[in-house]
Amino acid sequence: MISRPASGPDSGQIPPLVVITGASSGIGRATAHLLAERGYRLVLLARAAVPLTETARECLAAGASTAETVQLDVNDGKQVDDVFGSIETRLGPVDAVVHSAGVAGYGRFHEIPAEVFEAVIHSNVFGAANVARSVLPAMRERNAGKLVLVGSVIGHIAVPRMTPYVVSKWAVRSLARQLQLENRDRNGVRVCLVEPGSVDTPIYRQAATYLGHHGRPPPPVVSPERVARTIAGVLDRPRKRVGVGPGNLVMKAGFSLTPKVYDALVGPLFSLAGTDPAPVPPTSGNVLEPNEPLNQLYGEQSGVGRAMIGRLGG
């Protein structure tokens, strides 16, 4: 268990060391804030330097023992290895890693440029693999440590015009399951998968889109803080897989138990509730390069009801 560190200068207890990827926005940023309130030592990783520094300041203000930042692209396996090696050398064993970095792409499969499709897959799947490859050997050697991968309910279902993201999240779920099996011989090493549904984060406006519209989180939408609380709970009491969001079970049940009904409804519902009505030109979003101004805690797309009415009226 990762427990709240004892307070006071004479407690003699070193606060847990947690590394968070994707810490500059959304779920990663919310998780950093929550663990900072526990007084943890944090190392925050992301591609965007300025919002990452802002997150570190917020964490120190919230009570983090330390909050270091490292600008990092999880696509670069050697860089990931070097960063985690440096962390262990300078700061000691990593108690837990929360991997929340990820990107998304919208559009029909044949309309999404190949480089964008491949970059979504690479970031979400190979990025998770790079992090796992870098942290698990040391955790296995000392038989202690937790790796939390942030997946998605989309890793259980199909959604039209989100193929690269859907494929990547199915793969992340498979990767988590494989790592759980392969580390059963180390009872102190735990690999956990947290699977949110719709979350109010900037990923939708940051995503690549070739739809003529941005995506948006369809209702019911949860806050990034709610996902962060689930992640913190998993660090305290590890579980193999935890969903977050009231609509997850309904979506998974519909996909598995009534596939014909699901297939008939998912397209119209996606158009109605899963896309923003405002037109936008084709863009690769933050898939190929970070978009620093949009690296925020929230996505600020709360007007889903208005968007749905606009769609119906159009």
N, C-alpha and C positions, 0 to 999 in steps of 0.2 A: 504494500500500500504506500502511496505517496501521501504523507500527512502534512497538515499545516505545521510549519516550523514553530518551535517554542519561541516565545517572545522574550525580549530583554537581552542586554549585552552579555549576561553571565549564563545564558542558557546552555552554551556549549554545543548546540546543535547547528550543523551547517544546513542552510535551507536547500531544498531539492533544486537540481539544475534541470531545466526544461528548455528544449530547443523547439521553436515554432517556425515552420516554413509558411510562406504566404502571409506573413504577419503584418503587412502594410495595409490590409483592407479586410472587410467582411468578417468571416468566421475566424480567421487567423488573428485579426486585430482584437476581436471580442474575447477570444481565448487568452490572449496576452494580458488584457485588462483584468480578467477574472483571476488568473494565476498571480498577477502582480498584487492583487488584494490579499493573497495568501502569504505574501512576503517571499515568493520564490526568486531564485536567480534565473534570469531569462536570457536566452540568446535568440534574437529575432532575425529571420532570414527572409529576403524578398529581392526582386529585381529592382524595384523603384526606391532609390536612396532617400529622397526627401520625405515621403510619407512614412518610410520605415523609421527615420529619425524622430518624426512626430509621434509615432507609436511608442518608441522608447521613452520619450519625455512623459507621455501619458502614464506609462507603466511605473516610472519612478515616482511620479506624483501620487499614484494609487497605492504605493507601498512595496514595490519590488525591491528586493535586496540589491540586485544589480540588473541592468538591462543593456546588454551589448547588441550591436547591430552589425550584420555582415551582408553586403550586397551580393546576391547569389542567384544564379539561374540553375534550377535543379536539372535542366537538360544536360548540363556539363558534368558528366560523371567524375572526371578528374578533379574539377573544382569542388564538387560536393565532398569527395574523399578528403581533399586537402583541408577544407573548412572543418569537417568533423574531427579530423586528426588534430588540428590546431586547438579546437575546443577541449578535447580530452587532455591534451598536453598542458594547456594553460590553466584550465578550470577544474579538471578532474573528471571522474566518470559522469556520463550523462544519465540522469535518472529516467527521463522520458523524452520522446520526440513526438510532436504533433505535426503531421504532414497535411497541410490544408491548401498548399499551392495548387492552382488549377486554372485552366482557361476553357472557353467554350466557343462553338461555331454554329451558326444557323444558316439554313438554306437547303435546297434539294441537293442530294448527293452529287449529281453531275454538274451542278452550278457552283459548288464550292471549289476554289482552286486547289489543285493537288498539294501545293506547298502548305496551304492553310490546314487542310484536312490532316496531313501528316504531322504538322506542328502541334495540333490539338492532341493527337494520339501520343506523340512523343512527350509533350509536357506532362500530360496526366498519367500516362502509363510508365514510360521510361523514367520520368521524374520521380515517381513513387518508388520504382525499382532502384534507382540510384541512391535514394535516401536509405532505403532498407539495406542495401548492400554495404553502405558505409557505416551503419550503426549496429547492425545485428552481430557481427563477429565479436566486438568488444562486450556487448551485452551477454552473449553466449559464454564468453570466457569467464566472466564473473558471475554468471547465472543470475543476472539482475537487470531489469530495465523494461520499459514499456514503449511500444511503437503504436501510435494511433494514426490510422489512415482515414482521411475524410473522403468517403465515397458519396453516393447519392441513391435515392430511391429509383432514379433513372437506371441504375445498374441492375434493376430487376424487370424493367418494362421496355417497351419501344415507344418512341415519340417521333412523328414525322418531322422532317426538316431540322433535325438535330443529330444527324447520324454520327458525326465524329465524337460528339460528347457522349452519346449513348454507348457507342462501342467502347470508348475509353473507360466509362464507369462500370460496364460489365467486366472489363479487364481488371480494374482495380479491385472489384469484389473477388474475382478469381485469385488475384495475387495475394490478397489478405488471407483467403482460405488456404492457399498453398503454404504460406509462411506459418500459419497456425499449425498445420500438420507437421511441417518440417522442424518446428521448434518444440514439439511435445517432449523431447528429451531434456529440455531445460525448463523446469517448472517455475523458475524465477523470471523467465522471459515471456512476456505476454504481447501478442499482436492483436490489436482491436480495430474494428471497423465501425465508424459512425456514419450513418446514412441519413442525411437530412432530406426533406422534401423541399418545398418552396421556401426560400429564405430571403429576407430583405437585405440583399447585399448588392454591390456594384457589378457583379459578374455579368448580368444581363446587358447592361449598357456598355460594358467593356468587351463583350464578345464580338467575334467576327460575325458579320451578317450579310447575306446575299438574298434576303427576303424582300428588301425594300422597307423593312421595319426592324427596330430593335426587338429582342425578346423581352419578356417581363415575367415575374413570378406569378403563376396562377394561384388563385386562392384554394385552400387556406394557407396563408403566409405566416411563418414564424420569424422571430427576431434572431439576429446573429447571437445575441446574448443567451437565448434559449439553447442554441446548439452548443455554445461555450460551456454552459452548465452541464450539459450531457457529457461533453468531453472531460470536464473536470471530474464528473462522477465516475467515468470509466477509468481515469487515472487512480482514483481512490479504490474502486472495486472493479477490476478488469472483467470485461465480458467480450465474447468473440464478436458480436454484432449487435448494434443498437440503432434503431430508427428514431428519427426526430420529425414530428409533424403529424397532425391529426388525419391527413388524407392518405398517408402512405399505405396503410393496410387495404384501404378501398381500392387504390390503384393497382396494387400487386394482386389482389384477389380478382379484380376484373380482368387483368391481363392473363392470369393463369386459369381461371375457372370459366370465364365466358369470353373467349377470345374473339368470337365473331361480333359480339356486341361491342367489345372494347375497340376492335379495329374500325367499326362503323362510327363510333363516337369520338375517338381520340383526335382525328383530324379536324373536325368542326370545332371541338372544344379548344384545341390548341390555337386555332385562328381567332377564336372569340376571346379567350382569357390569357393566352400565352404569348401574345405579341402586342406591342405598343402601336396604336393607330397612327402616330406621327411618321411620315415618310422619311427615310434616310437613304443616302447613296450607299452602294456597296463599300464595305470596309473590312479590313483584316483585324480591326479592333486592337486588343492588346496581345493577340496570339503571337505575332512575330516580334513585337517590341512593346515594352511596358508603356502604359498611359498614365503618367503620374497624377494628373489632376483628378482622375476618377478613382484613385485608390483611397477610398473612404470607408467608414464603418458601415454605412447604410447605402442602399441603392436608390432611395427616394423615389420609388415607383409605387407609392401606396394607393394611388387612385385607380385600382383595378376595376372597381364598380363603374366608374365613369368611363373607363376604356371599353368595358363590355357594352355599355349603353351606346357608346359611339359606334361600335362595330355593328350592333343590331340596327342602329339608325341609318348606317351607311349602306 
